[in-house]
């Protein structure tokens, strides 16, 4: 049962990851870096955020307790939403794919009932208690941001991922 549930959860997560990348396909660097909404975030900044603040943070640091990821997160002053012009779109997309692959490698043999291996103190009393909750949290985050990207892509050039008739 747990294997089937894990397979289902990973299937949903991977479909949301693909959604994120698919909706941005064909946009050039300028469009990917252009803020469209008043809040000022960019499509590329959002993918960078998903790579670092969702995939790396929640799976490698929190769930797996990978010390290198924890150290990078705690030591970083980088705001994942705002990237330098030195990082290309290809590099950001590759980072997102790589973090997803690293997460999937860990998750493939993980116990859904297991508690997170590390929990940051900056969350105060809020907590996720199992790997299942962590996966569901990342699915929710990824799906939410995929929806943001759908709306922004339509504003940029009119492209719709799902055409409504």
JOCORTA-V590291 format. One record per backbone hydrogen bond with DSSP energy under -0.5 kcal/mol. CO is the residue of the C=O (numbers start at 1). NH is the residue of the N-H. E is the energy in kcal/mol with one decimal. If there is no record, write none. Layout:
((CO | NH | E) (CO | NH | E))
This chain:
((1 | 5 | -2.6) (2 | 6 | -3.1) (3 | 7 | -2.4) (4 | 8 | -2.3) (5 | 9 | -2.8) (6 | 10 | -2.7) (7 | 11 | -2.0) (8 | 12 | -2.3) (9 | 13 | -2.6) (10 | 14 | -2.7) (11 | 15 | -1.8) (12 | 16 | -1.8) (13 | 17 | -2.3) (14 | 18 | -2.3) (15 | 19 | -1.8) (16 | 20 | -2.1) (17 | 21 | -1.9) (18 | 22 | -3.3) (19 | 23 | -2.4) (20 | 24 | -0.7) (21 | 24 | -0.6) (21 | 25 | -0.6) (22 | 25 | -1.0) (24 | 27 | -2.0) (28 | 32 | -2.5) (29 | 33 | -1.6) (30 | 34 | -0.7) (31 | 34 | -0.6) (32 | 44 | -2.5) (37 | 40 | -1.9) (41 | 36 | -0.8) (42 | 46 | -2.3) (43 | 47 | -2.0) (44 | 48 | -2.3) (45 | 49 | -2.4) (46 | 50 | -2.4) (47 | 51 | -2.2) (48 | 52 | -2.4) (49 | 53 | -2.4) (49 | 54 | -0.8) (50 | 54 | -0.7) (50 | 55 | -2.8) (51 | 56 | -2.3) (52 | 57 | -1.7) (54 | 58 | -1.8) (54 | 59 | -0.7) (55 | 59 | -1.7) (55 | 60 | -1.0) (56 | 60 | -0.6) (56 | 61 | -2.0) (57 | 62 | -2.9) (58 | 63 | -2.2) (59 | 64 | -2.4) (60 | 66 | -2.9) (61 | 65 | -1.0) (62 | 117 | -1.1) (62 | 118 | -2.0) (63 | 117 | -0.8) (65 | 67 | -0.5) (66 | 70 | -2.3) (67 | 71 | -3.0) (68 | 72 | -2.2) (69 | 73 | -2.4) (70 | 74 | -3.0) (71 | 75 | -2.2) (72 | 76 | -1.0) (78 | 80 | -0.8) (79 | 82 | -1.7) (81 | 83 | -0.6) (84 | 87 | -1.1) (86 | 88 | -0.6) (88 | 92 | -2.1) (89 | 93 | -2.9) (90 | 94 | -2.4) (91 | 95 | -2.3) (92 | 96 | -2.3) (93 | 97 | -2.4) (94 | 98 | -2.8) (95 | 99 | -2.7) (96 | 100 | -2.0) (97 | 101 | -2.4) (98 | 102 | -2.7) (99 | 103 | -2.2) (100 | 104 | -2.7) (101 | 105 | -2.2) (102 | 106 | -1.9) (103 | 107 | -3.0) (104 | 108 | -2.0) (106 | 109 | -0.9) (107 | 110 | -1.4) (110 | 112 | -0.6) (111 | 114 | -1.5) (112 | 132 | -2.2) (114 | 131 | -1.9) (120 | 123 | -1.0) (121 | 124 | -1.5) (123 | 126 | -1.5) (130 | 134 | -1.8) (131 | 135 | -2.8) (132 | 136 | -2.6) (133 | 137 | -2.2) (134 | 138 | -2.3) (135 | 139 | -2.7) (136 | 140 | -2.3) (137 | 141 | -2.5) (138 | 142 | -2.9) (139 | 143 | -2.8) (140 | 144 | -2.5) (141 | 145 | -2.5) (142 | 146 | -2.3) (143 | 147 | -2.0) (144 | 148 | -1.8) (145 | 149 | -2.5) (146 | 150 | -2.1) (147 | 151 | -2.1) (148 | 152 | -2.4) (149 | 153 | -2.8) (150 | 154 | -1.9) (151 | 155 | -1.7) (152 | 156 | -2.2) (153 | 157 | -2.4) (153 | 158 | -0.7) (153 | 159 | -0.7) (154 | 158 | -1.3) (161 | 163 | -0.6) (162 | 164 | -0.5))
